[in-house]
């Protein structure tokens, strides 16, 4: 059968990074013997492919805040063409009620590789498909809500993601940074994140939430991409790369010996060790990304369920620096009830970590997360997830009397950390309506830090011009 993937990842959603979730689906469907294509989310191009190729399925991966344009695109295509529409991804998993939307035929929840293959096979053979696990299905006005199947315990059974399907596009073919994952799941349960909800979904399945891939498989996947496409740096998108030190040490030994392509990796203060950091440095790691999220210890411990004190964060930062690695820190602000003074604590703690770049976003109350539900319960958010901002940077969905100041503070934090002697000025700057100027300065500073500290790859003048133009006028920033 013909399976068409319509992606918004060439635009601002993915920023040119590959959508690994849907590429894993594509690889599984292709391995099952079906025809798979991927096209960007432009109506005219979609309509042309629909008319000429006549796919049996059109699949979309939804992210909360970015979901409405794809739902609208599907509605328009449905008015003219006949096909089964399939929606998956985080938003579909936690908001399967989108099955009620006009034009939505199927919603796939959770890990979809085997579920999607089973659905296609059943339809191809003319079998009943209303009870395929993981799927909510709409047929003749009736909705069938099926439970999820246990997740795959041995993730080595999944084919490597279909990188080539995404790299076919000129916009990303020559990218010098490629994305891979080394594990599925996260051992932690932060209240703003979906991971604990995934754990609940699969509770009682008998399969561990955190599943690491075999080192040899990761190395082979990277080797195949390296042999066919440009690659100068690897971004490992694993939730917590250092969650298993034994795995990290084995990976670093083999990777450093066989590939040694510069890379970035994520960590948590609790999983940051001297041995692990030294191994990462020896294998070619250039930057370690660590989540702080809030510099206010009370918010971090009690609101975010991140059980690490300031001292542990500073100790981890020191360990990273001593290993000769650059440090990138993740942070958020504008949490439910957060005051301006509490948000300033985030800048203060980041200054103490001596981080090489401070990434700051505005908290968004994503559906079905504990902190999202808390925001609704306490009246900080009205619960209309369709109104969530597309960008993490420009707007907060929450009610807060200091909202304007918090939004202005966000781009200034990185500058305050970079120039701590000038940080005292920020409490005055956030009172001035210079939002556009602050955003521009932040973008320039961020571009510099990414180029030389976070993801240092060599760029031609043409590449710098193209990336600079796209970045400065990116509507997600």
C-alpha positions, 0 to 999 in steps of 0.5 A: 500500500502507499503511505504518505508522510506529510511533515512540517519539520522543514519549516520552523517546527524542526529547524532542519533537524530530522523528525526521528519519531516519524522516520522510525515509523517510515522505516518500519512501514517500508520494511513491511513491504509498503511504498512510503513517501515524505513531502512538506506540508504545503497544500499545492505540493500535497494536492499534486502528490495526492492526485498523481500518486493516490496514496492510501494513507496520509500520516502526520506527527503532531506537536502541541502548539503546532498541531492546528495547521496540520489538522487544517491541511488535512481537512482541505485535502480530505475535501478533494481526495480519498485516503485514510488520515493517521495522526500520531506524535505527542499531541495525538498521544495525549489528546486522542480526542482529536479523533472527533475533528473533521477529517481525522480517521485514526489517532495512534497513541504511544510507540507506533511502529508495529501498530501502524504496520498492523493497521496497514496490513489489515486494511490491505487484506480487507480485514477488520481494523477497528480493534488495532491496539494503540489506535482510536479509529473513527468509522461511520461516525462511531469511535473505537478507543483501543488500549495500547500494546506493550512497548517493544522491549528489544528496540534493536528490532526496529529498523534504523530510522529512514534518514534518507527520506528526510535528507532527500529535501534540498533544505537539509541534504547538506546539513552538517549536523545530524540527529540520533537517539541512543535510548527510549524513555527517561528515568525521571518524572518532571511535572512539565514533561510527558515522560511520566504520563507515558509510564502511566500509559504502559504501566503493568506492561512488564517492559521497562520505560527506559530502554537503551539501544545496543552500542554496536547498533548506534555506531552502525547507524551513524556509520551508514549516515556518514557514508552517504551524507555530509556530517560534521557533528552529531546531536544526540537527542536522547532524553538523558544520555548519561542515565547508564554510566556503564553504557556510556563508557562502552559507547565512548570506547567503541565510538571514539575508536571507530567514528570519533565524529564530534558530538553533543550529549545530554545529562542530569546533575544526578548522572554526571560523573567524573568517569563519564565526562572524561570518557565523553571528552575522549570520544569526541564530545564537545558540549554537554547539555544539562537541565537546570530548568529553574534556579529557584530551589523551591520551584525546582524541588516542589513544583517541577519534581526535580530533586536536586539542590543547588549544590548538586547542580554546581558540583555537576557543572564543575565536573563537566568543566574539569573534563574540558567539556563545554556546558549548555544549560536548559532553563525555563521561566514563567511557571505557574505563580512564579515571581520575577524575583524567583525567575532572577534566581535562574540567572544567578544560578547559571552565573555560578555554573559558568555555563557556556550558553544559557538556553531559556524558554517560556513554560508552556502548560502541555496537555495531560502533564501534571504542571499543565493540569496544575496551571488549569486547576489554579486558574493560571491557564484556561485549558484551551490548548489550541491557543498555546503559542507556537513559540517557546520564546515570545509569549506565555499562555499563563496569567501572571501580573508580571508577565511582560517583565518575565517575557522581556527577562527571558532573552536577557538572561543569557546576556546576564550570564555571559556578562555577569558584571552587567547583570544588575542592569537587567532588572531595569531593562525589563521595565522598558518596552524594547522587546524586539531589540532584546530579541535581536540581541539574544539571537545574535548572541545565541548564534555566536555561542552555538557556532563556537561553543555548542555545535561548532561546525565550519560554515561557508559564507553562503551557509552563514548568509542563508542560516542567518537570514532564516534564523533572524526571521524565524517566526518560532523565535 
